[in-house]
Each structure stands twice: as C-alpha cells, then as structure tokens.
C-alpha cells in the first residue's frame, strides 16, 4: 500500500486512466469486429459504413494517446484493404 499522499493520489489517477484506456480499447476492438462481421456477411455497404466508424474510433483513440499513430494507421490500412478486396 502507498505510504505518502502523492503515492496514494498516483494510484487513484493511474486506476482512473487505466479504466478509461480499457474502455477506449474495447470500443476500438468492437468497431473492428463490426467491419470484419460485415465482410464475412459479404455486405459491402455495411462494411464501408463500419470502416468509417472504425476509422473514427481509432483516430480518437490515437489523439487520446491510447494507441500510437503507427499502430492505428496499420489497423486502418488493414481494414481498408480487407473492405476494398471484397467483390
């Protein structure tokens, strides 16, 4: 257990930030799953709409510092490639 006042505060702040980061990561994963679900269903319009949503979610996560910009760019690129590969 933390001994000093500042250490106790850091524990609280870190816990709060961890919960926030976990929620953001969960939202990103959900949006990515929606894109792949639309691809599996062979619904190109739904896949494109889900891709726009997933891109926005990833960009927000990047601006909040949850994901590195290269990481989110890679994820968006792979999603876009998968959607564009649909016939």
C-alpha positions as CSV (number, residue, x, y, z in Angstrom):
1,X,0.0,0.0,0.0
2,X,1.2,3.5,-0.7
3,X,2.7,5.4,2.2
4,X,2.7,9.0,1.0
5,X,-0.1,11.3,0.0
6,X,1.3,11.7,-3.5
7,X,1.7,8.0,-4.0
8,X,-1.9,7.4,-3.0
9,X,-3.0,10.1,-5.5
10,X,-0.9,8.4,-8.2
11,X,-2.6,5.1,-7.5
12,X,-6.0,6.7,-7.9
13,X,-5.1,8.6,-11.1
14,X,-3.5,5.5,-12.6
15,X,-6.6,3.4,-11.9
16,X,-8.8,6.1,-13.5
17,X,-6.6,6.3,-16.6
18,X,-6.4,2.5,-16.9
19,X,-10.2,2.2,-16.8
20,X,-10.5,4.9,-19.4
21,X,-7.9,3.3,-21.7
22,X,-9.6,-0.1,-21.3
23,X,-13.0,1.4,-22.3
24,X,-11.4,3.0,-25.4
25,X,-9.6,-0.1,-26.4
26,X,-12.7,-2.1,-26.0
27,X,-14.6,0.3,-28.3
28,X,-11.9,0.1,-30.9
29,X,-12.0,-3.7,-30.8
30,X,-15.8,-3.7,-31.1
31,X,-15.7,-1.4,-34.1
32,X,-13.0,-3.5,-35.8
33,X,-15.1,-6.7,-35.2
34,X,-18.1,-5.0,-36.9
35,X,-16.1,-4.4,-40.0
36,X,-15.0,-8.0,-40.2
37,X,-18.5,-9.2,-39.5
38,X,-19.8,-7.2,-42.4
39,X,-17.0,-8.6,-44.6
40,X,-18.0,-12.1,-43.6
41,X,-21.6,-11.4,-44.4
42,X,-20.5,-10.1,-47.8
43,X,-22.3,-6.8,-47.2
44,X,-20.1,-4.2,-48.9
45,X,-22.2,-1.2,-47.9
46,X,-22.3,-2.2,-44.3
47,X,-18.6,-2.9,-44.4
48,X,-17.9,0.6,-45.7
49,X,-20.1,2.2,-43.1
50,X,-18.4,0.2,-40.4
51,X,-15.0,1.1,-41.8
52,X,-15.8,4.8,-41.5
53,X,-16.9,4.3,-37.9
54,X,-13.8,2.2,-37.0
55,X,-11.5,4.7,-38.6
56,X,-13.1,7.5,-36.5
57,X,-12.8,5.4,-33.3
58,X,-9.2,4.6,-34.0
59,X,-8.4,8.2,-34.7
60,X,-10.0,9.3,-31.4
61,X,-8.0,6.6,-29.5
62,X,-4.8,7.9,-31.1
63,X,-5.5,11.5,-30.2
64,X,-6.2,10.4,-26.6
65,X,-2.8,8.6,-26.5
66,X,-4.2,5.1,-26.1
67,X,-2.7,3.9,-29.4
68,X,0.4,5.0,-31.2
69,X,-0.2,6.7,-34.5
70,X,1.6,4.0,-36.5
71,X,-0.4,1.3,-34.7
72,X,-3.8,2.9,-35.6
73,X,-2.6,3.6,-39.2
74,X,-1.7,0.0,-39.6
75,X,-5.1,-1.2,-38.3
76,X,-7.0,1.3,-40.6
77,X,-4.9,0.2,-43.5
78,X,-5.6,-3.5,-43.0
79,X,-9.3,-2.8,-42.5
80,X,-9.5,-0.7,-45.7
81,X,-7.6,-3.3,-47.6
82,X,-10.0,-6.0,-46.5
83,X,-13.0,-3.9,-47.4
84,X,-11.6,-3.0,-50.8
85,X,-10.8,-6.6,-51.5
86,X,-14.5,-7.5,-51.4
87,X,-16.0,-8.2,-54.8
